[in-house]
Amino acid sequence: MEDVSITGRGQIDGNGDAFMDLTTAKRIDAAGSQHTRQKEHFREVAQGLGDGSVVPLPRPFQMIIFSACRNVTIEDVLITNAPFWTVHFADCDSVRVSRIRLFNNLMVPNGDGLDFTSCSNVIVSDCDIRAGDDAIVVTGYDRHFDLPGFDGIRHPSENVTVTNCTLVSRSSGIRIGGLDQNTMRNYVFSNLTGYEDVVIDGLRGDASPASRDKAPVRLRDGKGGRVRNVRSARER
C-alpha cells in the first residue's frame, strides 16, 4: 500500500486500561528474574503496585500497524492508552511521523511507543512520547512476530532520523536492535529530552528512584544483523 496518512487533531484511544488488572503488580518468577540485572530484586514490590507494571488480561497486540507500506505519514494526532505496542511500522519505506502526542499508561507492560521493524528512510520529529515500555524502537527483524505470513524478509533497516522529541519511558527512551537478522545502519538522533531515565554514555535524562535500572539508550547487535553508523547529539 502507498500514500497512507493519519493526520489532523483528533484522538485515537486504545482503551488499554480495560485490558489490565490495574490493582495487581506483575511479578516475574525466580527463573525469569535470573536473566535480569537485578536478579531477585527485579520488580520487587514492597507495597501496592511498586514500580509496576500491572498484570495484563487477554488483550489485543499492536494497536496500529503499517505493514509493507510506502509513503506513510502520521502527524498532529493524539494517540493514547495502547494495550500493547502503540504504532508498529514493519518493512515500510519513506515514513514521516511529526508533531504527534503519544500518551500511554506508564504502568502497562509492553506499551512501546513507536516500533520500526526493518524500515528505511524514516523521519520522526517534534513528538511527545510517553510509554510504559520503550518509547522508540528501531530493529532489523526479518519477521513480524505476531503477524503470520511474514518471515525471512531480508532487507536493511536504514536511514532513520529522530529529532526534537521529548521521550518518557519506564524502560529505554530509545532501543536499537534486539534479535535482529537484518543489517541496521545510518541512524541519527538529535535534540532529544528524556525523563524517567539515567545517565549513560553521555546521553542524559532525569533519574527517578523507581527507574534507576533503566537505560535511556540501549544498543545491541542481533543474530546475524549488524549495527552501523549511529550518531547522536544534544540528548539531555
Disulfide bonds with the S-S distance in Angstrom:
none
